[in-house]
Amino acid sequence: MEWATLHWLDLLQSVGILAGLLFTGYNIRADSRERKIQSVFALTEAHRDIWSKVYEHPNLARVLHPHAESATLNVSNEEELFVHMLILHLSASYLARKLGMYLQEEGLRLDIKQFFSLPVPNAVWEKSKLYQDRDFVEFVKSCM
C-alpha cells in the first residue's frame, strides 16, 4: 500500500498506456473488418459490371455457350476482351483472398471449373495464362 501511495502517478500512467494499447488494438481490428467489407462490395460491383456486358451486348452470349465449335473456334476481339476482363477480375479476387482481404466464397472452385470448361473461355485462357501470376495459374488449374 505504501508503494502505491509513493508511485501512484507511475501506476496511473501504466494503466493509461495499457488502456491506450487495448483501444488501439480494437480500432485496428475494426478498421480491418471494415476494409474487408469494402473489398467485398468493390469486388461484387466489379463482378456485376463485367457480367452486365453479356446483357448489353448479346453477341457475347457465345462465350457462355457450351457447344461453341471448339475445332473452328474463332474468338472475336470483343469475346476475348470480355474473357480477359473476367480473368483480370478473378486474378484480383484471388490476390485479395490470398492477402486475407475477404472471406473465401463458397462454390468459387466449381464456378471457375464450369466457366473455363466452356470452349471460348478455355481458348482465351490457354493464350492468357502465360501472362498471369504462377500462383494464380496453379489455383485455376487446381479448380479444373
Buried (B, 14 or more C-beta within 10 A) or exposed (E): EEEEEEEEEEEEEEEEEEEEEEEEEEEEEEEEEEEBEEBBEBBEEBBEEBBEBBEEEEEBEBBBEEEBEEEEBEBEEEBBBBBBBBBBBBBBBBEBBEEEBBEEEEEBBEEBEBBBEBBBBBBBBEEBBEEBEEEBBEBBEEBE
